[in-house]
């Protein structure tokens, strides 16, 4: 079985396209809805991005913050 991903630019055309594809007996329509991260997951991703940036800057020679500076930010 082969797969084909379609990106429909006009959302109003989706019902027509969906119905058209369902009428073809050689096509199986499998819809996938993208999962949106919740607030907690977004914060985790933001924190991870900051950590990666910190490590990359440290590797480039940027001076790291002291322990007291980190505590004062909390």
mmJSON file of the N, C-alpha and C atoms, coordinates in Angstrom:
{"data_MODEL":{"atom_site":{
"group_PDB":["ATOM","ATOM","ATOM","ATOM","ATOM","ATOM","ATOM","ATOM","ATOM","ATOM","ATOM","ATOM","ATOM","ATOM","ATOM","ATOM","ATOM","ATOM","ATOM","ATOM","ATOM","ATOM","ATOM","ATOM","ATOM","ATOM","ATOM","ATOM","ATOM","ATOM","ATOM","ATOM","ATOM","ATOM","ATOM","ATOM","ATOM","ATOM","ATOM","ATOM","ATOM","ATOM","ATOM","ATOM","ATOM","ATOM","ATOM","ATOM","ATOM","ATOM","ATOM","ATOM","ATOM","ATOM","ATOM","ATOM","ATOM","ATOM","ATOM","ATOM","ATOM","ATOM","ATOM","ATOM","ATOM","ATOM","ATOM","ATOM","ATOM","ATOM","ATOM","ATOM","ATOM","ATOM","ATOM","ATOM","ATOM","ATOM","ATOM","ATOM","ATOM","ATOM","ATOM","ATOM","ATOM","ATOM","ATOM","ATOM","ATOM","ATOM","ATOM","ATOM","ATOM","ATOM","ATOM","ATOM","ATOM","ATOM","ATOM","ATOM","ATOM","ATOM","ATOM","ATOM","ATOM","ATOM","ATOM","ATOM","ATOM","ATOM","ATOM","ATOM","ATOM","ATOM","ATOM","ATOM","ATOM","ATOM","ATOM","ATOM","ATOM","ATOM","ATOM","ATOM","ATOM","ATOM","ATOM","ATOM","ATOM","ATOM","ATOM","ATOM","ATOM","ATOM","ATOM","ATOM","ATOM","ATOM","ATOM","ATOM","ATOM","ATOM","ATOM","ATOM","ATOM","ATOM","ATOM","ATOM","ATOM","ATOM","ATOM","ATOM","ATOM","ATOM","ATOM","ATOM","ATOM","ATOM","ATOM","ATOM","ATOM","ATOM","ATOM","ATOM","ATOM","ATOM","ATOM","ATOM","ATOM","ATOM","ATOM","ATOM","ATOM","ATOM","ATOM","ATOM","ATOM","ATOM","ATOM","ATOM","ATOM","ATOM","ATOM","ATOM","ATOM","ATOM","ATOM","ATOM","ATOM","ATOM","ATOM","ATOM","ATOM","ATOM","ATOM","ATOM","ATOM","ATOM","ATOM","ATOM","ATOM","ATOM","ATOM","ATOM","ATOM","ATOM","ATOM","ATOM","ATOM","ATOM","ATOM","ATOM","ATOM","ATOM","ATOM","ATOM","ATOM","ATOM","ATOM","ATOM","ATOM","ATOM"],
"id":[1,2,3,4,5,6,7,8,9,10,11,12,13,14,15,16,17,18,19,20,21,22,23,24,25,26,27,28,29,30,31,32,33,34,35,36,37,38,39,40,41,42,43,44,45,46,47,48,49,50,51,52,53,54,55,56,57,58,59,60,61,62,63,64,65,66,67,68,69,70,71,72,73,74,75,76,77,78,79,80,81,82,83,84,85,86,87,88,89,90,91,92,93,94,95,96,97,98,99,100,101,102,103,104,105,106,107,108,109,110,111,112,113,114,115,116,117,118,119,120,121,122,123,124,125,126,127,128,129,130,131,132,133,134,135,136,137,138,139,140,141,142,143,144,145,146,147,148,149,150,151,152,153,154,155,156,157,158,159,160,161,162,163,164,165,166,167,168,169,170,171,172,173,174,175,176,177,178,179,180,181,182,183,184,185,186,187,188,189,190,191,192,193,194,195,196,197,198,199,200,201,202,203,204,205,206,207,208,209,210,211,212,213,214,215,216,217,218,219,220,221,222],
"type_symbol":["N","C","C","N","C","C","N","C","C","N","C","C","N","C","C","N","C","C","N","C","C","N","C","C","N","C","C","N","C","C","N","C","C","N","C","C","N","C","C","N","C","C","N","C","C","N","C","C","N","C","C","N","C","C","N","C","C","N","C","C","N","C","C","N","C","C","N","C","C","N","C","C","N","C","C","N","C","C","N","C","C","N","C","C","N","C","C","N","C","C","N","C","C","N","C","C","N","C","C","N","C","C","N","C","C","N","C","C","N","C","C","N","C","C","N","C","C","N","C","C","N","C","C","N","C","C","N","C","C","N","C","C","N","C","C","N","C","C","N","C","C","N","C","C","N","C","C","N","C","C","N","C","C","N","C","C","N","C","C","N","C","C","N","C","C","N","C","C","N","C","C","N","C","C","N","C","C","N","C","C","N","C","C","N","C","C","N","C","C","N","C","C","N","C","C","N","C","C","N","C","C","N","C","C","N","C","C","N","C","C","N","C","C","N","C","C","N","C","C","N","C","C"],
"label_atom_id":["N","CA","C","N","CA","C","N","CA","C","N","CA","C","N","CA","C","N","CA","C","N","CA","C","N","CA","C","N","CA","C","N","CA","C","N","CA","C","N","CA","C","N","CA","C","N","CA","C","N","CA","C","N","CA","C","N","CA","C","N","CA","C","N","CA","C","N","CA","C","N","CA","C","N","CA","C","N","CA","C","N","CA","C","N","CA","C","N","CA","C","N","CA","C","N","CA","C","N","CA","C","N","CA","C","N","CA","C","N","CA","C","N","CA","C","N","CA","C","N","CA","C","N","CA","C","N","CA","C","N","CA","C","N","CA","C","N","CA","C","N","CA","C","N","CA","C","N","CA","C","N","CA","C","N","CA","C","N","CA","C","N","CA","C","N","CA","C","N","CA","C","N","CA","C","N","CA","C","N","CA","C","N","CA","C","N","CA","C","N","CA","C","N","CA","C","N","CA","C","N","CA","C","N","CA","C","N","CA","C","N","CA","C","N","CA","C","N","CA","C","N","CA","C","N","CA","C","N","CA","C","N","CA","C","N","CA","C","N","CA","C","N","CA","C","N","CA","C","N","CA","C","N","CA","C","N","CA","C"],
"label_alt_id":[null,null,null,null,null,null,null,null,null,null,null,null,null,null,null,null,null,null,null,null,null,null,null,null,null,null,null,null,null,null,null,null,null,null,null,null,null,null,null,null,null,null,null,null,null,null,null,null,null,null,null,null,null,null,null,null,null,null,null,null,null,null,null,null,null,null,null,null,null,null,null,null,null,null,null,null,null,null,null,null,null,null,null,null,null,null,null,null,null,null,null,null,null,null,null,null,null,null,null,null,null,null,null,null,null,null,null,null,null,null,null,null,null,null,null,null,null,null,null,null,null,null,null,null,null,null,null,null,null,null,null,null,null,null,null,null,null,null,null,null,null,null,null,null,null,null,null,null,null,null,null,null,null,null,null,null,null,null,null,null,null,null,null,null,null,null,null,null,null,null,null,null,null,null,null,null,null,null,null,null,null,null,null,null,null,null,null,null,null,null,null,null,null,null,null,null,null,null,null,null,null,null,null,null,null,null,null,null,null,null,null,null,null,null,null,null,null,null,null,null,null,null],
"label_comp_id":["UNK","UNK","UNK","UNK","UNK","UNK","UNK","UNK","UNK","UNK","UNK","UNK","UNK","UNK","UNK","UNK","UNK","UNK","UNK","UNK","UNK","UNK","UNK","UNK","UNK","UNK","UNK","UNK","UNK","UNK","UNK","UNK","UNK","UNK","UNK","UNK","UNK","UNK","UNK","UNK","UNK","UNK","UNK","UNK","UNK","UNK","UNK","UNK","UNK","UNK","UNK","UNK","UNK","UNK","UNK","UNK","UNK","UNK","UNK","UNK","UNK","UNK","UNK","UNK","UNK","UNK","UNK","UNK","UNK","UNK","UNK","UNK","UNK","UNK","UNK","UNK","UNK","UNK","UNK","UNK","UNK","UNK","UNK","UNK","UNK","UNK","UNK","UNK","UNK","UNK","UNK","UNK","UNK","UNK","UNK","UNK","UNK","UNK","UNK","UNK","UNK","UNK","UNK","UNK","UNK","UNK","UNK","UNK","UNK","UNK","UNK","UNK","UNK","UNK","UNK","UNK","UNK","UNK","UNK","UNK","UNK","UNK","UNK","UNK","UNK","UNK","UNK","UNK","UNK","UNK","UNK","UNK","UNK","UNK","UNK","UNK","UNK","UNK","UNK","UNK","UNK","UNK","UNK","UNK","UNK","UNK","UNK","UNK","UNK","UNK","UNK","UNK","UNK","UNK","UNK","UNK","UNK","UNK","UNK","UNK","UNK","UNK","UNK","UNK","UNK","UNK","UNK","UNK","UNK","UNK","UNK","UNK","UNK","UNK","UNK","UNK","UNK","UNK","UNK","UNK","UNK","UNK","UNK","UNK","UNK","UNK","UNK","UNK","UNK","UNK","UNK","UNK","UNK","UNK","UNK","UNK","UNK","UNK","UNK","UNK","UNK","UNK","UNK","UNK","UNK","UNK","UNK","UNK","UNK","UNK","UNK","UNK","UNK","UNK","UNK","UNK","UNK","UNK","UNK","UNK","UNK","UNK"],
"label_asym_id":["A","A","A","A","A","A","A","A","A","A","A","A","A","A","A","A","A","A","A","A","A","A","A","A","A","A","A","A","A","A","A","A","A","A","A","A","A","A","A","A","A","A","A","A","A","A","A","A","A","A","A","A","A","A","A","A","A","A","A","A","A","A","A","A","A","A","A","A","A","A","A","A","A","A","A","A","A","A","A","A","A","A","A","A","A","A","A","A","A","A","A","A","A","A","A","A","A","A","A","A","A","A","A","A","A","A","A","A","A","A","A","A","A","A","A","A","A","A","A","A","A","A","A","A","A","A","A","A","A","A","A","A","A","A","A","A","A","A","A","A","A","A","A","A","A","A","A","A","A","A","A","A","A","A","A","A","A","A","A","A","A","A","A","A","A","A","A","A","A","A","A","A","A","A","A","A","A","A","A","A","A","A","A","A","A","A","A","A","A","A","A","A","A","A","A","A","A","A","A","A","A","A","A","A","A","A","A","A","A","A","A","A","A","A","A","A","A","A","A","A","A","A"],
"label_entity_id":["1","1","1","1","1","1","1","1","1","1","1","1","1","1","1","1","1","1","1","1","1","1","1","1","1","1","1","1","1","1","1","1","1","1","1","1","1","1","1","1","1","1","1","1","1","1","1","1","1","1","1","1","1","1","1","1","1","1","1","1","1","1","1","1","1","1","1","1","1","1","1","1","1","1","1","1","1","1","1","1","1","1","1","1","1","1","1","1","1","1","1","1","1","1","1","1","1","1","1","1","1","1","1","1","1","1","1","1","1","1","1","1","1","1","1","1","1","1","1","1","1","1","1","1","1","1","1","1","1","1","1","1","1","1","1","1","1","1","1","1","1","1","1","1","1","1","1","1","1","1","1","1","1","1","1","1","1","1","1","1","1","1","1","1","1","1","1","1","1","1","1","1","1","1","1","1","1","1","1","1","1","1","1","1","1","1","1","1","1","1","1","1","1","1","1","1","1","1","1","1","1","1","1","1","1","1","1","1","1","1","1","1","1","1","1","1","1","1","1","1","1","1"],
"label_seq_id":[1,1,1,2,2,2,3,3,3,4,4,4,5,5,5,6,6,6,7,7,7,8,8,8,9,9,9,10,10,10,11,11,11,12,12,12,13,13,13,14,14,14,15,15,15,16,16,16,17,17,17,18,18,18,19,19,19,20,20,20,21,21,21,22,22,22,23,23,23,24,24,24,25,25,25,26,26,26,27,27,27,28,28,28,29,29,29,30,30,30,31,31,31,32,32,32,33,33,33,34,34,34,35,35,35,36,36,36,37,37,37,38,38,38,39,39,39,40,40,40,41,41,41,42,42,42,43,43,43,44,44,44,45,45,45,46,46,46,47,47,47,48,48,48,49,49,49,50,50,50,51,51,51,52,52,52,53,53,53,54,54,54,55,55,55,56,56,56,57,57,57,58,58,58,59,59,59,60,60,60,61,61,61,62,62,62,63,63,63,64,64,64,65,65,65,66,66,66,67,67,67,68,68,68,69,69,69,70,70,70,71,71,71,72,72,72,73,73,73,74,74,74],
"pdbx_PDB_ins_code":[null,null,null,null,null,null,null,null,null,null,null,null,null,null,null,null,null,null,null,null,null,null,null,null,null,null,null,null,null,null,null,null,null,null,null,null,null,null,null,null,null,null,null,null,null,null,null,null,null,null,null,null,null,null,null,null,null,null,null,null,null,null,null,null,null,null,null,null,null,null,null,null,null,null,null,null,null,null,null,null,null,null,null,null,null,null,null,null,null,null,null,null,null,null,null,null,null,null,null,null,null,null,null,null,null,null,null,null,null,null,null,null,null,null,null,null,null,null,null,null,null,null,null,null,null,null,null,null,null,null,null,null,null,null,null,null,null,null,null,null,null,null,null,null,null,null,null,null,null,null,null,null,null,null,null,null,null,null,null,null,null,null,null,null,null,null,null,null,null,null,null,null,null,null,null,null,null,null,null,null,null,null,null,null,null,null,null,null,null,null,null,null,null,null,null,null,null,null,null,null,null,null,null,null,null,null,null,null,null,null,null,null,null,null,null,null,null,null,null,null,null,null],
"Cartn_x":[0.838,0.0,0.887,0.544,1.259,0.461,1.173,0.525,0.781,-0.175,-0.072,-0.572,0.214,-0.16,-0.639,-1.831,-2.392,-2.495,-2.08,-2.264,-3.229,-4.395,-5.449,-5.358,-5.171,-4.993,-6.298,-7.397,-8.701,-9.504,-9.673,-10.36,-11.809,-12.409,-13.811,-13.97,-12.893,-12.937,-12.747,-12.389,-12.126,-13.317,-14.527,-15.646,-15.826,-15.673,-15.796,-14.711,-13.476,-12.358,-12.492,-12.88,-13.06,-14.131,-15.237,-16.317,-15.894,-15.175,-14.684,-13.769,-12.859,-11.93,-12.643,-13.648,-14.387,-15.154,-15.478,-16.217,-15.332,-14.051,-13.115,-12.841,-13.206,-13.085,-11.634,-10.701,-9.29,-8.534,-9.262,-8.642,-9.201,-8.311,-8.715,-8.352,-9.342,-9.109,-8.799,-7.615,-7.198,-6.868,-7.669,-7.447,-6.633,-5.703,-4.872,-4.971,-5.3,-5.342,-4.061,-3.384,-2.153,-2.434,-1.555,-1.704,-1.054,-1.838,-1.309,-0.841,0.366,0.867,0.074,-0.128,-0.814,0.161,-0.317,0.503,1.753,1.595,2.73,3.786,3.333,4.261,4.968,4.234,4.857,5.952,5.689,6.688,7.914,7.677,8.789,9.64,9.001,9.737,10.53,9.936,10.637,11.866,11.689,12.804,13.922,13.542,14.542,15.304,14.581,15.237,16.253,15.872,16.783,18.009,17.8,18.921,19.88,19.339,20.187,20.953,20.286,20.969,22.1,21.828,22.845,24.066,23.842,24.948,25.724,25.013,25.683,26.519,25.975,26.735,27.951,27.79,28.905,30.024,29.638,30.638,31.384,30.683,31.304,32.216,32.185,33.078,32.389,31.071,30.35,30.449,30.728,30.88,29.527,29.511,28.283,27.983,26.716,26.296,26.765,27.009,27.394,26.161,26.401,25.302,24.438,25.068,24.325,23.455,23.938,23.135,21.913,22.109,20.995,19.959,20.4,19.476,18.705,19.356,18.677,17.582,17.704,16.676,15.413,15.562,14.399,13.576],
"Cartn_y":[-1.17,0.0,1.24,2.226,3.494,4.551,5.568,6.647,7.966,8.867,10.182,11.199,12.196,13.254,14.451,14.924,16.083,17.243,18.409,19.624,20.507,20.717,21.47,22.929,23.818,25.23,25.889,25.482,26.082,25.109,25.422,24.517,24.267,25.209,25.039,23.938,23.567,22.51,21.109,21.025,19.728,18.769,19.196,18.237,17.652,18.483,17.996,16.976,17.317,16.412,15.112,15.2,14.017,13.088,13.668,12.867,12.261,13.02,12.52,11.32,11.408,10.31,9.082,9.29,8.157,7.384,8.032,7.378,6.446,6.572,5.727,4.47,3.316,2.064,1.614,2.213,1.832,2.767,3.686,4.648,4.453,4.437,4.405,5.764,6.455,7.778,7.61,8.053,8.013,9.445,10.011,11.398,11.449,12.377,12.583,14.038,14.258,15.616,15.873,16.977,17.266,17.5,17.0,17.154,18.467,19.306,20.573,20.406,20.885,20.74,21.625,21.115,21.911,22.909,23.706,24.769,24.216,23.109,22.513,22.003,21.385,20.883,22.038,23.135,24.303,24.872,24.937,25.454,24.545,23.238,22.289,22.466,22.62,22.824,24.131,25.176,26.452,26.302,25.595,25.377,24.564,23.561,22.757,23.595,24.459,25.349,26.25,26.794,27.661,26.88,25.645,24.822,24.511,24.183,23.886,25.133,26.282,27.534,27.812,27.564,27.789,26.906,25.632,24.701,25.107,25.468,25.884,27.143,28.111,29.332,29.022,28.109,27.732,27.083,26.249,25.603,26.625,27.718,28.762,29.659,29.497,30.292,31.355,31.453,32.427,32.006,32.978,32.681,32.294,31.22,30.739,31.581,31.599,32.325,31.583,32.348,31.727,31.142,30.331,29.707,30.771,31.811,32.885,33.649,33.853,34.51,33.676,32.368,31.483,31.511,31.506,31.543,32.86,33.951,35.246,35.35,34.595,34.599,33.866,32.969,32.227,33.126],
"Cartn_z":[0.0,0.0,0.0,-0.783,-0.835,-0.09,0.39,1.112,0.403,0.549,-0.056,0.961,1.236,2.167,1.362,1.677,0.986,1.953,1.516,2.302,1.534,2.125,1.462,1.902,0.954,1.263,1.697,1.101,1.399,2.258,3.539,4.458,4.063,3.366,2.954,1.907,1.251,0.23,0.818,2.09,2.723,2.667,2.995,2.918,1.519,0.504,-0.872,-1.184,-0.851,-1.134,-0.357,0.903,1.74,1.14,0.732,0.148,-1.19,-1.988,-3.277,-3.078,-2.142,-1.881,-1.33,-0.516,0.055,-1.017,-2.109,-3.19,-4.022,-3.869,-4.615,-3.808,-4.365,-3.62,-3.42,-4.129,-3.99,-3.038,-2.393,-1.481,-0.079,0.895,2.299,2.898,3.44,4.011,5.499,5.89,7.29,7.677,8.566,8.964,10.239,10.268,11.445,11.843,13.092,13.61,14.385,14.075,14.806,16.29,17.123,18.566,18.983,19.651,20.118,21.56,21.857,23.229,24.197,25.418,26.426,27.04,27.998,28.586,29.266,29.977,30.683,29.689,28.611,27.597,26.884,26.632,25.999,26.893,28.201,29.122,29.157,29.147,29.134,27.881,26.729,25.484,25.52,26.093,26.22,27.12,28.244,29.162,28.51,27.73,27.027,26.004,25.28,24.317,25.009,26.165,26.911,27.384,27.833,28.303,27.16,26.002,24.843,24.425,24.43,24.099,25.086,26.371,27.398,27.142,26.866,26.622,25.371,24.313,23.08,23.296,24.043,24.33,25.195,26.144,27.007,26.193,25.228,24.365,23.519,23.15,22.337,23.158,24.487,25.326,26.142,26.055,26.871,28.324,29.184,30.6,31.197,31.963,32.602,33.833,34.222,35.415,36.661,37.704,38.968,39.65,40.64,41.383,42.059,42.607,43.26,42.267,41.04,40.015,39.649,39.549,39.243,40.36,41.601,42.739,42.784,42.446,42.483,41.424,40.335,39.286,39.736,40.687,41.173,42.056],
"occupancy":[1.0,1.0,1.0,1.0,1.0,1.0,1.0,1.0,1.0,1.0,1.0,1.0,1.0,1.0,1.0,1.0,1.0,1.0,1.0,1.0,1.0,1.0,1.0,1.0,1.0,1.0,1.0,1.0,1.0,1.0,1.0,1.0,1.0,1.0,1.0,1.0,1.0,1.0,1.0,1.0,1.0,1.0,1.0,1.0,1.0,1.0,1.0,1.0,1.0,1.0,1.0,1.0,1.0,1.0,1.0,1.0,1.0,1.0,1.0,1.0,1.0,1.0,1.0,1.0,1.0,1.0,1.0,1.0,1.0,1.0,1.0,1.0,1.0,1.0,1.0,1.0,1.0,1.0,1.0,1.0,1.0,1.0,1.0,1.0,1.0,1.0,1.0,1.0,1.0,1.0,1.0,1.0,1.0,1.0,1.0,1.0,1.0,1.0,1.0,1.0,1.0,1.0,1.0,1.0,1.0,1.0,1.0,1.0,1.0,1.0,1.0,1.0,1.0,1.0,1.0,1.0,1.0,1.0,1.0,1.0,1.0,1.0,1.0,1.0,1.0,1.0,1.0,1.0,1.0,1.0,1.0,1.0,1.0,1.0,1.0,1.0,1.0,1.0,1.0,1.0,1.0,1.0,1.0,1.0,1.0,1.0,1.0,1.0,1.0,1.0,1.0,1.0,1.0,1.0,1.0,1.0,1.0,1.0,1.0,1.0,1.0,1.0,1.0,1.0,1.0,1.0,1.0,1.0,1.0,1.0,1.0,1.0,1.0,1.0,1.0,1.0,1.0,1.0,1.0,1.0,1.0,1.0,1.0,1.0,1.0,1.0,1.0,1.0,1.0,1.0,1.0,1.0,1.0,1.0,1.0,1.0,1.0,1.0,1.0,1.0,1.0,1.0,1.0,1.0,1.0,1.0,1.0,1.0,1.0,1.0,1.0,1.0,1.0,1.0,1.0,1.0,1.0,1.0,1.0,1.0,1.0,1.0],
"B_iso_or_equiv":[0.0,0.0,0.0,0.0,0.0,0.0,0.0,0.0,0.0,0.0,0.0,0.0,0.0,0.0,0.0,0.0,0.0,0.0,0.0,0.0,0.0,0.0,0.0,0.0,0.0,0.0,0.0,0.0,0.0,0.0,0.0,0.0,0.0,0.0,0.0,0.0,0.0,0.0,0.0,0.0,0.0,0.0,0.0,0.0,0.0,0.0,0.0,0.0,0.0,0.0,0.0,0.0,0.0,0.0,0.0,0.0,0.0,0.0,0.0,0.0,0.0,0.0,0.0,0.0,0.0,0.0,0.0,0.0,0.0,0.0,0.0,0.0,0.0,0.0,0.0,0.0,0.0,0.0,0.0,0.0,0.0,0.0,0.0,0.0,0.0,0.0,0.0,0.0,0.0,0.0,0.0,0.0,0.0,0.0,0.0,0.0,0.0,0.0,0.0,0.0,0.0,0.0,0.0,0.0,0.0,0.0,0.0,0.0,0.0,0.0,0.0,0.0,0.0,0.0,0.0,0.0,0.0,0.0,0.0,0.0,0.0,0.0,0.0,0.0,0.0,0.0,0.0,0.0,0.0,0.0,0.0,0.0,0.0,0.0,0.0,0.0,0.0,0.0,0.0,0.0,0.0,0.0,0.0,0.0,0.0,0.0,0.0,0.0,0.0,0.0,0.0,0.0,0.0,0.0,0.0,0.0,0.0,0.0,0.0,0.0,0.0,0.0,0.0,0.0,0.0,0.0,0.0,0.0,0.0,0.0,0.0,0.0,0.0,0.0,0.0,0.0,0.0,0.0,0.0,0.0,0.0,0.0,0.0,0.0,0.0,0.0,0.0,0.0,0.0,0.0,0.0,0.0,0.0,0.0,0.0,0.0,0.0,0.0,0.0,0.0,0.0,0.0,0.0,0.0,0.0,0.0,0.0,0.0,0.0,0.0,0.0,0.0,0.0,0.0,0.0,0.0,0.0,0.0,0.0,0.0,0.0,0.0],
"pdbx_formal_charge":[null,null,null,null,null,null,null,null,null,null,null,null,null,null,null,null,null,null,null,null,null,null,null,null,null,null,null,null,null,null,null,null,null,null,null,null,null,null,null,null,null,null,null,null,null,null,null,null,null,null,null,null,null,null,null,null,null,null,null,null,null,null,null,null,null,null,null,null,null,null,null,null,null,null,null,null,null,null,null,null,null,null,null,null,null,null,null,null,null,null,null,null,null,null,null,null,null,null,null,null,null,null,null,null,null,null,null,null,null,null,null,null,null,null,null,null,null,null,null,null,null,null,null,null,null,null,null,null,null,null,null,null,null,null,null,null,null,null,null,null,null,null,null,null,null,null,null,null,null,null,null,null,null,null,null,null,null,null,null,null,null,null,null,null,null,null,null,null,null,null,null,null,null,null,null,null,null,null,null,null,null,null,null,null,null,null,null,null,null,null,null,null,null,null,null,null,null,null,null,null,null,null,null,null,null,null,null,null,null,null,null,null,null,null,null,null,null,null,null,null,null,null],
"auth_seq_id":[1,1,1,2,2,2,3,3,3,4,4,4,5,5,5,6,6,6,7,7,7,8,8,8,9,9,9,10,10,10,11,11,11,12,12,12,13,13,13,14,14,14,15,15,15,16,16,16,17,17,17,18,18,18,19,19,19,20,20,20,21,21,21,22,22,22,23,23,23,24,24,24,25,25,25,26,26,26,27,27,27,28,28,28,29,29,29,30,30,30,31,31,31,32,32,32,33,33,33,34,34,34,35,35,35,36,36,36,37,37,37,38,38,38,39,39,39,40,40,40,41,41,41,42,42,42,43,43,43,44,44,44,45,45,45,46,46,46,47,47,47,48,48,48,49,49,49,50,50,50,51,51,51,52,52,52,53,53,53,54,54,54,55,55,55,56,56,56,57,57,57,58,58,58,59,59,59,60,60,60,61,61,61,62,62,62,63,63,63,64,64,64,65,65,65,66,66,66,67,67,67,68,68,68,69,69,69,70,70,70,71,71,71,72,72,72,73,73,73,74,74,74],
"auth_comp_id":["UNK","UNK","UNK","UNK","UNK","UNK","UNK","UNK","UNK","UNK","UNK","UNK","UNK","UNK","UNK","UNK","UNK","UNK","UNK","UNK","UNK","UNK","UNK","UNK","UNK","UNK","UNK","UNK","UNK","UNK","UNK","UNK","UNK","UNK","UNK","UNK","UNK","UNK","UNK","UNK","UNK","UNK","UNK","UNK","UNK","UNK","UNK","UNK","UNK","UNK","UNK","UNK","UNK","UNK","UNK","UNK","UNK","UNK","UNK","UNK","UNK","UNK","UNK","UNK","UNK","UNK","UNK","UNK","UNK","UNK","UNK","UNK","UNK","UNK","UNK","UNK","UNK","UNK","UNK","UNK","UNK","UNK","UNK","UNK","UNK","UNK","UNK","UNK","UNK","UNK","UNK","UNK","UNK","UNK","UNK","UNK","UNK","UNK","UNK","UNK","UNK","UNK","UNK","UNK","UNK","UNK","UNK","UNK","UNK","UNK","UNK","UNK","UNK","UNK","UNK","UNK","UNK","UNK","UNK","UNK","UNK","UNK","UNK","UNK","UNK","UNK","UNK","UNK","UNK","UNK","UNK","UNK","UNK","UNK","UNK","UNK","UNK","UNK","UNK","UNK","UNK","UNK","UNK","UNK","UNK","UNK","UNK","UNK","UNK","UNK","UNK","UNK","UNK","UNK","UNK","UNK","UNK","UNK","UNK","UNK","UNK","UNK","UNK","UNK","UNK","UNK","UNK","UNK","UNK","UNK","UNK","UNK","UNK","UNK","UNK","UNK","UNK","UNK","UNK","UNK","UNK","UNK","UNK","UNK","UNK","UNK","UNK","UNK","UNK","UNK","UNK","UNK","UNK","UNK","UNK","UNK","UNK","UNK","UNK","UNK","UNK","UNK","UNK","UNK","UNK","UNK","UNK","UNK","UNK","UNK","UNK","UNK","UNK","UNK","UNK","UNK","UNK","UNK","UNK","UNK","UNK","UNK"],
"auth_asym_id":["A","A","A","A","A","A","A","A","A","A","A","A","A","A","A","A","A","A","A","A","A","A","A","A","A","A","A","A","A","A","A","A","A","A","A","A","A","A","A","A","A","A","A","A","A","A","A","A","A","A","A","A","A","A","A","A","A","A","A","A","A","A","A","A","A","A","A","A","A","A","A","A","A","A","A","A","A","A","A","A","A","A","A","A","A","A","A","A","A","A","A","A","A","A","A","A","A","A","A","A","A","A","A","A","A","A","A","A","A","A","A","A","A","A","A","A","A","A","A","A","A","A","A","A","A","A","A","A","A","A","A","A","A","A","A","A","A","A","A","A","A","A","A","A","A","A","A","A","A","A","A","A","A","A","A","A","A","A","A","A","A","A","A","A","A","A","A","A","A","A","A","A","A","A","A","A","A","A","A","A","A","A","A","A","A","A","A","A","A","A","A","A","A","A","A","A","A","A","A","A","A","A","A","A","A","A","A","A","A","A","A","A","A","A","A","A","A","A","A","A","A","A"],
"auth_atom_id":["N","CA","C","N","CA","C","N","CA","C","N","CA","C","N","CA","C","N","CA","C","N","CA","C","N","CA","C","N","CA","C","N","CA","C","N","CA","C","N","CA","C","N","CA","C","N","CA","C","N","CA","C","N","CA","C","N","CA","C","N","CA","C","N","CA","C","N","CA","C","N","CA","C","N","CA","C","N","CA","C","N","CA","C","N","CA","C","N","CA","C","N","CA","C","N","CA","C","N","CA","C","N","CA","C","N","CA","C","N","CA","C","N","CA","C","N","CA","C","N","CA","C","N","CA","C","N","CA","C","N","CA","C","N","CA","C","N","CA","C","N","CA","C","N","CA","C","N","CA","C","N","CA","C","N","CA","C","N","CA","C","N","CA","C","N","CA","C","N","CA","C","N","CA","C","N","CA","C","N","CA","C","N","CA","C","N","CA","C","N","CA","C","N","CA","C","N","CA","C","N","CA","C","N","CA","C","N","CA","C","N","CA","C","N","CA","C","N","CA","C","N","CA","C","N","CA","C","N","CA","C","N","CA","C","N","CA","C","N","CA","C","N","CA","C","N","CA","C","N","CA","C","N","CA","C","N","CA","C"],
"pdbx_PDB_model_num":[1,1,1,1,1,1,1,1,1,1,1,1,1,1,1,1,1,1,1,1,1,1,1,1,1,1,1,1,1,1,1,1,1,1,1,1,1,1,1,1,1,1,1,1,1,1,1,1,1,1,1,1,1,1,1,1,1,1,1,1,1,1,1,1,1,1,1,1,1,1,1,1,1,1,1,1,1,1,1,1,1,1,1,1,1,1,1,1,1,1,1,1,1,1,1,1,1,1,1,1,1,1,1,1,1,1,1,1,1,1,1,1,1,1,1,1,1,1,1,1,1,1,1,1,1,1,1,1,1,1,1,1,1,1,1,1,1,1,1,1,1,1,1,1,1,1,1,1,1,1,1,1,1,1,1,1,1,1,1,1,1,1,1,1,1,1,1,1,1,1,1,1,1,1,1,1,1,1,1,1,1,1,1,1,1,1,1,1,1,1,1,1,1,1,1,1,1,1,1,1,1,1,1,1,1,1,1,1,1,1,1,1,1,1,1,1,1,1,1,1,1,1]
}}}
